[in-house]
Amino acid sequence: MRKTLLILLSGIFVLLLVGCNTFKNPNSDYCVEGNQEGVFLCKKIYTSYFDTAISLTLYVTEDDTFSVSEVFDDVESILSRYHQLMDKYHAYSGVVNVYSINHAAEGPISIPRELYGAISYGLAHDDEIVLDQVNLFNIALNPVLEVWHDARESALCEESLSLLYSVCPIPSEFIDEGNFETDPDNILMNYENSTIEFLADGMGIDLGGYGKGYVSELITDILDQDQIKYILNAGNSNVKAGGINPNNTDGLYYIALIRPSFDSQVAADYYAVLKIPSDVSVVTSGSNQRFFIGEEDGLVYHHIIDPRTNYPGGEALSVSIIYEDGALADIYSTAIFLMTVVQGQTFVNETAGLEAIWYLEDGTTVTSDGFETYLFELN
């Protein structure tokens, strides 16, 4: 009888062990097995928003009870909503957005609460970095940005078939002789009525300097509340991780930094790999994303415009920063890119929780004092 009981108990123990290892794929449309047993990586790529590819990877274990497809649908709803609200180039039926604001005949104009919050955030942080008495981040710079956008999209541009970039006339005449109204103090917001009004003619706003970071924070705040483990990647320029990574024994997330290049025919390569804990954002600003070659001088004219000169600025090819808040990280990365590397190092080293790495034109890198903590590999 004792022998029979032991055999039965052993059988139950085996069944329990087998049961512990039978966590099935939560959604075969999105999920694959990870490196660790009982971990599935569920990924969806969104290609219709913010002019880039946005990927969300969920790290799912048997302790998770959420629906993978519902999470992906909820995230897409947020992306779709804010893509339309922040779009300055297109109008949408029934939607008051940045395009509506910039093209309104007169103000004040009533705007959705979500858009009011996004604009207010930008205005609240426009003095985060000031050099030469000029805000390096300014959502009211749109009149200048429009000139450079039109130059990149001009019918006068010629395509280089060998390197796949455009050669365009430099809009120096428009920039140098333009009288641009870009003072953010001339933007009047009314919280009670949820309205915005420009107090000077010819004004406009652009939320591109922090839009992806702002929306990423909205999404990841919800994922954090539901204790979902994830990595959100918006166009390889805004990345945030959440939760302890169950797919790696150290619980960290590993993120590669792409080597910037103006030659689109060169295969993408990385120059560094970072090891990132939970609740940390990695945001990159670079001159190789949207640019043209000046017809007159053969120089690169990129999309990150320095408000001090109204021309493209910055010393490095790219700067990647590490910070908890993805929206503020987006603002920091843009402004720090426009500084000299020495100025940027000083600012980063004096700002708690902020780290950065600069990739220079000669292929070398410079880092802030505490960046080594996050560096896994430098290629």
C-alpha positions in Angstrom: 0.0 0.0 0.0 2.8 2.4 0.9 4.6 1.6 -2.4 1.4 2.2 -4.3 0.8 5.5 -2.5 4.4 6.7 -3.4 3.9 5.8 -7.0 0.6 7.8 -7.1 2.2 10.7 -5.4 5.1 10.6 -7.8 2.6 10.6 -10.7 0.9 13.7 -9.3 4.2 15.4 -8.8 5.1 14.7 -12.4 1.8 16.0 -13.6 2.3 19.2 -11.6 5.7 19.7 -13.1 4.3 19.1 -16.6 1.4 21.5 -15.8 3.9 24.2 -14.8 5.5 24.1 -18.3 2.4 24.1 -20.5 1.8 27.8 -20.8 0.6 28.1 -24.3 1.1 30.8 -26.9 -1.3 33.6 -25.9 -1.9 34.7 -29.5 -0.3 32.9 -32.4 -0.9 35.9 -34.7 1.5 38.0 -32.8 3.5 35.9 -30.4 6.6 33.7 -30.5 8.5 31.8 -27.9 11.3 33.8 -26.1 14.7 32.8 -24.9 13.4 31.8 -21.4 10.9 29.0 -20.9 7.4 30.2 -20.4 8.0 33.6 -22.0 6.4 34.7 -25.2 7.3 37.8 -27.2 4.2 39.4 -28.8 4.9 42.1 -31.3 2.9 44.4 -33.5 4.2 47.1 -35.9 2.1 50.2 -36.7 3.0 51.9 -39.9 0.3 54.5 -40.4 1.2 57.0 -37.7 3.7 59.9 -37.1 5.4 59.2 -40.4 7.4 56.3 -39.1 7.1 52.6 -38.0 6.2 52.1 -34.4 6.6 48.7 -32.8 5.3 47.4 -29.5 6.7 44.2 -28.0 4.9 42.6 -25.0 6.7 40.1 -22.8 4.0 37.7 -21.7 4.2 35.0 -19.0 1.5 32.8 -17.5 1.0 35.3 -14.7 -0.4 37.8 -17.2 -4.1 37.8 -17.8 -4.5 40.6 -20.4 -5.6 40.0 -24.0 -2.7 40.7 -26.3 -4.9 41.7 -29.2 -6.9 44.1 -26.9 -3.7 45.8 -25.8 -2.6 46.2 -29.3 -6.0 47.6 -30.3 -6.0 50.1 -27.4 -2.5 51.3 -28.3 -3.5 51.8 -31.9 -6.5 53.9 -30.8 -4.2 56.2 -29.0 -1.7 56.4 -31.9 -4.5 57.1 -34.3 -6.1 59.8 -32.2 -2.9 61.7 -31.5 -1.6 61.3 -35.0 -4.6 63.2 -36.3 -4.6 65.8 -33.5 -0.9 66.6 -33.9 -0.9 66.6 -37.7 0.0 70.0 -39.1 -0.2 69.0 -42.7 -3.7 67.5 -43.1 -7.3 68.1 -42.0 -9.6 65.3 -40.8 -13.3 65.2 -40.9 -14.7 66.2 -37.5 -11.3 66.7 -35.9 -9.8 70.0 -34.8 -6.1 69.6 -34.9 -2.8 71.5 -35.4 -3.6 72.0 -39.0 -6.9 73.6 -38.0 -5.2 75.9 -35.5 -2.5 77.0 -38.0 -5.1 77.7 -40.7 -7.8 79.3 -38.6 -8.8 82.8 -39.9 -9.0 84.1 -36.4 -9.1 83.0 -32.8 -9.7 81.9 -30.2 -10.4 78.4 -31.5 -11.8 75.6 -29.4 -9.7 72.4 -29.4 -10.1 68.9 -27.9 -8.8 68.5 -24.3 -6.2 66.0 -25.4 -4.7 68.5 -27.8 -4.9 71.3 -25.2 -2.9 69.1 -22.9 -0.3 68.3 -25.5 0.2 72.0 -26.4 0.2 73.1 -22.8 3.0 70.6 -22.1 5.1 72.0 -24.8 4.6 75.6 -23.7 5.4 74.6 -20.1 8.7 73.2 -21.1 9.8 75.7 -23.7 12.3 77.3 -21.4 14.0 74.1 -20.3 17.2 75.0 -22.2 18.0 78.6 -23.0 21.2 79.7 -24.8 22.0 83.2 -25.9 18.6 84.2 -24.4 16.9 82.0 -26.9 14.8 78.9 -26.1 16.3 76.0 -28.0 13.0 74.2 -27.9 10.1 76.3 -29.2 6.7 75.0 -30.5 6.1 78.4 -32.1 9.0 78.0 -34.6 6.6 76.6 -37.2 6.8 79.6 -39.7 10.6 78.9 -40.0 10.1 75.1 -40.2 7.6 75.5 -43.0 10.3 77.3 -45.1 12.7 74.4 -44.7 10.0 71.8 -45.3 9.0 73.5 -48.5 12.7 73.6 -49.6 13.0 69.8 -49.0 9.8 69.1 -51.0 10.4 71.7 -53.7 9.9 70.8 -57.4 13.3 72.4 -57.9 15.0 69.5 -56.1 16.9 66.9 -58.1 17.1 63.3 -56.9 20.5 61.7 -56.7 19.8 58.2 -58.1 23.1 56.8 -56.8 22.8 57.8 -53.2 19.0 58.4 -53.0 19.0 61.9 -51.6 17.8 65.2 -52.9 19.8 68.2 -54.1 17.8 71.4 -53.5 18.2 75.1 -53.6 19.0 76.6 -50.2 16.1 78.9 -49.1 18.5 81.6 -47.8 16.6 84.5 -49.2 13.4 83.5 -47.4 15.2 82.7 -44.2 17.5 85.8 -44.1 14.8 88.3 -45.1 11.9 86.7 -43.4 10.1 88.4 -40.5 9.0 85.4 -38.5 6.7 85.6 -35.5 7.9 82.8 -33.3 7.4 84.1 -29.7 5.6 81.5 -27.7 4.4 84.2 -25.3 2.0 85.2 -28.0 0.2 81.9 -27.7 -2.9 82.4 -25.4 -4.4 79.3 -23.9 -7.7 79.2 -21.9 -8.1 76.1 -19.9 -11.7 76.7 -18.9 -12.9 77.1 -22.5 -10.2 74.7 -23.9 -9.2 77.3 -26.5 -6.0 78.6 -28.2 -5.4 82.0 -29.8 -2.4 83.6 -31.5 -1.8 87.2 -30.5 0.3 88.0 -33.6 -0.2 87.5 -37.3 1.6 84.7 -39.2 2.0 82.4 -36.2 1.8 78.6 -36.2 2.8 75.7 -34.0 4.6 72.5 -34.6 4.6 69.6 -32.0 7.0 67.4 -33.9 9.9 68.1 -31.5 8.2 66.1 -28.8 5.1 64.5 -30.3 6.3 60.9 -30.4 7.8 61.1 -26.9 4.6 62.7 -25.5 2.4 60.0 -27.0 4.8 57.2 -26.0 4.5 58.4 -22.4 0.7 58.3 -22.6 0.9 54.7 -23.9 3.5 53.5 -21.5 1.7 55.0 -18.5 -1.3 52.8 -19.3 0.9 49.7 -19.8 2.7 50.4 -16.5 -0.6 50.7 -14.6 -1.6 47.3 -15.9 1.9 45.9 -15.0 2.6 44.9 -18.6 6.2 44.2 -19.5 7.1 45.9 -22.8 9.4 47.8 -25.1 7.9 50.5 -27.3 10.0 51.7 -30.3 8.9 54.7 -32.3 11.0 54.9 -35.4 14.2 53.9 -33.6 14.3 57.4 -32.2 12.0 57.0 -29.2 12.3 53.8 -27.2 11.0 53.0 -23.7 11.0 49.8 -21.7 8.7 48.8 -18.8 8.8 46.1 -16.2 11.5 43.5 -15.5 12.4 41.7 -18.7 11.5 38.0 -18.1 13.2 37.1 -21.4 16.7 38.0 -20.0 18.2 36.6 -16.8 19.3 40.0 -15.7 15.9 41.5 -16.3 17.3 44.3 -18.5 16.4 45.4 -22.1 19.2 45.6 -24.7 18.9 48.4 -27.3 21.2 49.1 -30.3 22.0 52.6 -31.4 22.1 52.9 -35.2 25.2 54.4 -36.7 24.0 57.6 -38.5 24.7 57.7 -42.2 23.6 60.0 -45.1 24.0 57.1 -47.6 20.7 55.2 -47.7 22.5 52.4 -49.6 24.7 51.6 -46.7 23.3 48.7 -44.6 22.1 49.8 -41.2 24.8 49.1 -38.5 24.9 49.8 -34.8 27.7 51.6 -33.0 26.6 50.8 -29.4 24.4 48.5 -27.4 22.7 49.8 -24.3 21.4 47.8 -21.3 18.3 49.5 -20.0 16.3 48.9 -16.9 12.5 49.4 -16.5 11.0 52.8 -16.9 13.8 54.4 -18.9 13.5 56.1 -22.3 16.2 56.3 -25.0 15.7 59.2 -27.4 17.8 60.0 -30.4 18.1 63.2 -32.5 20.1 63.1 -35.7 20.9 65.1 -38.8 20.5 62.1 -41.1 16.8 61.5 -40.8 15.3 64.3 -43.1 17.8 66.3 -45.1 18.8 67.6 -48.5 22.1 68.6 -50.0 22.5 72.3 -50.8 22.6 73.0 -54.5 24.9 75.9 -54.0 27.5 74.5 -51.6 27.1 70.7 -51.4 26.5 70.8 -47.6 23.9 68.9 -45.6 20.8 70.8 -44.6 18.8 68.7 -42.0 15.5 69.2 -40.2 16.7 70.2 -36.8 16.5 74.0 -36.9 18.4 76.2 -34.5 16.0 79.1 -33.3 19.1 81.3 -32.8 19.9 81.3 -36.5 16.8 79.8 -38.2 19.3 77.4 -40.0 20.1 73.7 -39.2 22.4 73.4 -36.2 24.4 71.0 -34.2 28.0 69.7 -34.1 27.4 65.9 -33.8 25.7 63.6 -36.3 23.5 62.4 -33.6 22.9 62.5 -29.8 21.1 59.8 -27.8 19.9 60.5 -24.4 18.7 58.4 -21.5 15.9 59.8 -19.2 12.8 58.5 -17.5 10.2 60.8 -19.0 10.0 60.1 -22.7 8.3 63.4 -23.6 10.9 65.5 -21.7 13.6 63.3 -23.2 12.4 64.2 -26.7 12.6 67.9 -25.8 16.1 67.4 -24.3 17.4 65.5 -27.2 16.4 68.2 -29.7 17.8 71.0 -27.7 21.0 69.2 -26.7 21.7 68.3 -30.4 21.7 72.1 -31.1 24.4 72.7 -28.5 28.1 72.3 -29.0 29.2 68.9 -27.6 30.9 70.6 -24.7 27.8 72.7 -23.8 25.7 69.5 -24.1 28.0 67.6 -21.8 27.9 70.3 -19.2 24.1 70.5 -19.3 23.7 66.7 -19.1 26.2 66.3 -16.3 24.4 69.0 -14.3 20.9 67.5 -14.8 19.8 64.7 -12.5 18.8 61.4 -14.1 20.0 62.5 -17.6 22.8 60.8 -19.6 23.9 61.1 -23.2 26.1 59.8 -26.0 27.2 61.9 -29.0 28.2 60.3 -32.3 30.6 62.7 -34.1 31.4 63.2 -37.8 34.7 61.3 -37.5 33.0 58.2 -36.2 34.1 58.7 -32.5 31.8 59.0 -29.6 31.6 61.2 -26.5 29.6 60.4 -23.4 28.3 62.1 -20.3 29.8 61.2 -16.9 27.4 58.5 -16.0 26.6 57.0 -19.4 28.9 54.0 -18.8 26.3 52.6 -16.4 24.1 51.8 -19.4 26.7 50.9 -21.9 26.9 47.2 -22.8 29.0 47.3 -25.9 30.7 50.0 -28.0 31.3 49.0 -31.5 
